[in-house]
Amino acid sequence: MSFAVTLIRLATALIPVKGARRSLRRRLMDRERDARCARTLPEVRARYAAHEAECRAKLVRGERLKVAFLVCDASMFSGESVYRAMLGDARFEPFIAVAPRVSRGEDFMRETMDKTIRSLAARYGAEAVVALCGQDSGQAREVDADVVFSTVIYEDQSMPQYTVEAMSRRSLVAVLYYGYGGLFVSNEKKTPFLPNIVFAWRYFVSNEATRSMSVSRNPLLAGNAVVSGYCKMDRLAAEMDKAVRTPGSRKKILVCPHHTIDAADEGALALSTFLANADALLGLPDEFPEVDFVFRPHPLLFVRLATPKWWGPERTAEYRAKLEAHPNVEFQQGGDYFATFAESDAMIHDCGSFLAEYFYTGRPQCFMLREGGATERQLLPFSRRLMDYVYKARGGGEISAFVRDVVAGGRDPLAEGRAAFAASEVCVNHPGATGRVVDAVVRGIEKGEL
């Protein structure tokens, strides 16, 4: 923690009213963050110029570039397709570097590190995965690589050694956003100013709308933001090809409620409608016995429901048991979802990234809206355009109508417009976004171009 931040915390601690104290502290902290970024960025970019020259010389000599993929959690490894591509490219020597996720306590950190290491080692071999420190977060190792890909966008999410600024002393650091990005006001207010974004050598974004929004909010990003497309979704194309969907087979609908049931802090994302729609969602399997439902809540939803503030453990367990008792229900809790996307016919949800991601399937979705325009007020212009091609529901009746008319009835008037919009503005470079990322890295090293 810097001296300036410590001073701000001490000074604002004297303010007796909690709301005023938090608001002023946030404004002062943001001001200090922005001043630090503006002050430090020229130095970081000078380092990158030197690293580019070193990497360029290595390629000329026929040497491979060491490329680290920094992850804190296997579920947020959105650069996985880039890692796979570089495994088969003679110019690169990629490996996975697992850093501790320190923002949720020691127990969570150890559990997450262990799970991430085991999961990725099982997928790619133990030799491909490097633990950057022991599970007690001691003796942290430097990331030894020419290029680092990171999806860690918050500096306090991991240890200080793994901030973009720190790693820039040794490597070219590229940031891949862990979700589609650029959909909600909370993205606009926070993301373009995060030091891990500002200090990145390259910041890869999903589409031009996101790049333009980011640069307009923070002109410092004009020097690093690159439209590559959303490389995470490239793998979905193969899953779509493998999925068996025979004519006349039972329809399958994903039901994916979000976890943000709490009243949001100022500027935080608040999408969940679960408390209002829980009974309606529970009733769908009985109402439509000819349809199969995959209930896949956000992994944090039932954790939050089980707290004393909300339903508590007994009522939460009872709700889940009632869901799973239906013969036409599958309950999923986390894990890979691409195969589930590919096998589905539609989605009912109120999630963030899924709003854009489900467009990659070409199939209809129904977004459950909060009362009084609360959802719409959180949308950026691009996500409002997404909503033009999405069916919307403000309660159980409209949810049922979507299942009855659009999915079971096959009346999908948004289909043609949705496909055209997805192809032109959502699924940018799909399924070749991964190749665009690799090409941009090589172009940046060889020619210094964005």
N, C-alpha and C positions, 0 to 999 in steps of 0.2 A: 504494500500500500504506500503510495507516494506521500510526501510531506503535505502537499496541497490538499489531498483527499482527507488525510487525518485532521488537518486544520478545519476543513468544512464540517466534518462530523462533530468535532468538539464545539464549534461555534453554534451549529444548529441545534445541538443537544439542549441548549438553554431555552429554546422556544417551547412553551408549556403546552400549546395546542397541537395534538398529534398530526392532524391533517395539514396544518400550516407548516409544521416542522418538516414533514415528508416532502411536501411540494417544493419548499424552498431548497431543501437539501438536494432534491433531484435536479432542479434547475442549475444550481451551482456546480453539481457534479458533472452535468452534461456540458456546461461551459468549460470546465477544466479539461474534460475529455477532448473536446473539440480543439482547444488551444494546444493541447499536447500533440494531437494528430497533425495539425498544421505545422507545428514547430519541428516535429520529428520526421515527417514524410520525406523531405529532401534527402536526409541522411539515409533513410531506408532505400530510396530509389537509387542512390549512388551505389549502395551495396549491390543492388540487383544488377546494375550495369556491369559491375565487376564480375559477378557470378555468371552473367550471360557470356562474357568473354571467356571465362574459364570453361564453361560447358561447351561452348563453340569449339574451343581448342581440343577438348577431349573427343568430340565427334569427328573432327578432322583427322585426329590420330587413330580413329577407328576404335576408340574406347567406349565402353557402355556407361551411360549415366545411371547413377544410383537414384532410385525414385522411392521415397517413403510415402505410404498412405497412412496418415495419422488418424486413428479412430479411438473413441472412448467407449463406444457401444456398438456391437455388431449390427443392431437394428438401424443404426444411422450411417452405415457404410455405403453412402450414395455414390462413392467413386469406384464401386466394385467392378463395374463394366470397364472402366478405364484401366484398372489393375489387370483384369483378364486380357485386355488388348495388349498391354505392355509386356505381359508374360510371353507373348508370341512375337515380340518385336526385338530384333537383334540390337537395336540402339539403346535398350533400357534393361536395367536390372532392378525390377520392382520388389518391394517387400512391404509387409504390414507392420506398423509400429503402434502398439497399444499403450495409450496413456491413461492415467487414472482420472476418473470423473469425480472431482472432489467437492462438488457443490451440494451434495446431499448426505454428507456424513460418512464416517469411516466404514460402517457396515455395508452401506450401499456401494461405496467405492470398491471394497474387496469383492463383494458378490458380483458386481458388474464386470470388473477386470477378469475375474476367474471365468465367468460365463463367456465373455468376449474372446478370451484367449482360446478356450476349449472349442468354441463354435468355429472360429476361423481356422484353427489348426486342424480340426476335423475336415474342413473343406479344402484346405490348400496345403496341408502338411505342417508339422511343427517347425520345420526349418524356415518356413515363409513368414512366421509370426515372431516379432521381437517385443518382449515386455520391457517398457522403458524404465520401470522401477519396480521394486518389490511391492507386495500388496499392502505393506504398511506405509506406502508412499515415501519411503526413504531412499536415499542414494539414487536420485533421478539421473538417467543417462541422457546425454545430448542426442538429438536426432542426427545421425551421420548419413547425409544424403545430399545429392546435388539439387534435387527437386523434391519438394514436399507437397502432397495434396492433403488438404485438411477440410473436414466438415465441422470443426469446432469454431463456432462464430463468436462465442462469449469468452472473454479473457479469463473470467473466474470459473469457467467450467472445468478447467484442468489446472495443472501446476504452472507457475510463471515461466518455466523453461519452455513451455509448449505454446506460448502465445505466438502470433505471427511475427510480431516485432522481434522477439527473442530468436526465433528460428531464422529470421532474415539475415542474421549475422553469418550464417553458414550456408543457407540454401535459398533457392528460388521457391517461394511459397505461393501455391495456388489454392484458392478456396472454392469448393463446390458446395453450394447451399444444400442443406439436407432435405428440403422439401421443394415444391415447385416454386414457391416464393412470389412476392409481389402481388398478393391477392387482397390483403387486408390493411386497414389503416395502421394497425400495430406494426406491420412491416415497414410502412412508409415512415413512421415516426422514429423507429429505433434502428433498423438494419443498416441503412446507408451511413450511419455515423459510428458504427461499432469499429473500434480500432483493428480488430482482426480482419474486417472487410477493407478498411481504408489502407492498411499496410500491406495488403496482399499484392503480390506481383501480378497475378491474374485473378479476377473474380468472375467466375463463369455463371451466367444467368440463363434462364429458360427461354426468354423471348425479348423482342425489342421493347415491348411495353414496360417490362421490368427494368431493362437497362435505362430507358429514358426517364422513368420515374426516379431511379436511384441517382442518376447524374443531376437531374433537376433539383433534387433535394440536397445533394452534396456534390458540388462540382469537382471535388478531389477525386471522385470515382471515374471521371472522364479518362484518366490515365491507366485504368486497369480493368474496367468492366467490359466483358466480352459476351456476346450472344452465341451460345453454343447449341442451345436446345437442352432438354432435360435428359441427361444421359442415363439416369437411373431407370427410365422407362424403356430403354432399348431392349432389355431382356424380355419385356412383355411380348414382343413380336413373336419370339420363338414359342412362348407359352400359348399364344393365340393359335399358332399353327398346330400345336399338339392337342389342343382341347377338342374333345369329341362332343359335338352338339348335333344330334340327328333330328331331322324334321319330325315334328309331332311329339318330341320328348317333353317331359315335364319342365316347366319354367323354373328358373332358380333366381331368387332375389337376395342380394346382400342387404343386410340391415346394420348400419354402422353409426351408432350414436357417439357423439363426442363427450369429452370428460369435463368440460368447463361449466359445471353446474353452480360453482360458487359465483357470487357477485364479483365482477371483475374489478381489479384495481384500475385506476385511471390509465387508459391507453392499452390495457391488456386485452387479449382475445377472449371473447365470451360468446360462444356459438351454441352450446348445448341446449336442446329442448327436451331432454330426456324426462325430466320430472313432469312436464306437461303431457308428454306423449307415451309414457311408460305403459299405461293400460291399453292404449290403442295398438302399440307394437306387440304386446303380449297376446292380443286378440287376433292378430293376422293369421296365424297358422290354423285356427279353427274356422275363421271366416273364409279362408281360401285353401281348403284341404288338397286341392289339385295342384298347388304351387309349393315348391320347396323353398325354405328360407334358411339362409346362413346368417346367424346373429354374430357379428364380429364387433363388439364394442371397443372403443379405444382402451388400451391396457390399463389406463388410470381410472376409468369410469367406475368400475365396480369397487376398486380400492377406495375411492372417495365416498361412494354410496355407503360403504360398510362402516364409515366413521360415525361417532355419536351425533355429529352435527346434522347428519342426513338420515339414512334409513337404519343404520346399525347393521351388524353382521347377520343377525337372524333374518330380518326382512330381505336383505340383499340375497342371501343364500336361498331363501324361499322363492324369490322371483326367478333366479337362475334355474332352480329345480323345475319350476312350472314351464319355463321355456323348453328345457331339455326333455321334458316328458312328452312333447309332441313328436309324433313319428316323422313329421315333415320339417323338422328343425335340426340343424347342425350348429353347435356353439363353438366358435373359435376364439381363442385368447392369445393374440399375438402371433408371431411367426411370419414367414413369408406369405404374401398375399397375391402374388402375380398369377399363380395357377387358379386361385379362387376368382380373381377378376376375369380370367379367360373363360372359365366355365359358367359364368353368370350371364343372366339376361338383362338385369337391371340392378340399380342400387337405390336404397332409401337411406338418407344420412343427413348429418349436420356437421360434417368434418371439414377441416381446412384444406389440406393438400389434396384430399380425394376429389374435391370439387373440380380441379383441373385434371388430375390423374385419370379419372374415369372416362374423360373424353377420348383417351387413347384406345379404349375398347370400341368406340363407335356406338355404344348402347345407351339407352335412356337412363336418366337418374332423376330422383325426386329429392329436393332439398327441403328439410323441415325448418321453417322460419320461426324466430322468436316473435313474441307479441309486440305490437306498437312500432314496428320498423326498426327494432333493435339490431337485427342482423344486417339490414340494408345500410345502416349508418356505419357499419364497420367495413364496407366494401370499397375498394379502389375502383377507378374507372374500368380497368381490364376485367376484374371479377364481376362487375355489373354486366359486362358484355357476356361473360360466361353464363350468368343467370338468365340471359335472354333465351338460351337454348336448353334450359333446365326446367323441369316441372317443379312446382313449388307447392308446399302444403303448410297450412297454419293450424292443423288439427287432424284428428283421427279420420274425419269424413273425407278430407282431400287425400290423405294417405291411402285410404281404401280405394278411392276413385282412381288413383294412379295404378294400383295393382289390377283393378278390374278392367279399366279401359285401355291403358297403355300396354301393360305387360300381358295379361291374360287375353285381352281383346285385340291386341295387335294394332291399335290405332295410335300412331306415333307421328303427329303432324309436324313435330320439330326435327324429324330425322334428317331431311335433306339439308336444311340450314345448319344443323349441328355438325354434319359431316364436312361441309364446306368451311365452316369457321374453324373446326379442329385442324383441318389440313393446312389452312393458311396462317393461323395465328397461335394455336395452342401446341400442336405436336410438331414443333419446329425441328427440322432435320431428322425426324423419326423415321426409321430406327438407326440413324447414323450419327446421332449427337456425340457418341463416344469418339468416333473418328475425328469429329470437329475439335474436340478437346485436345486430342493427341496432336493434331495438325497445328493447333494454336500454340501449343508448347514448343514444338519444333520451330515454327515460324518466329516465335518470340526470341528463341535462342539464336537462330541463324541470322535473322534479319532485324531483330529488335522491334518487330511489329506487333500490334494488338491483333 
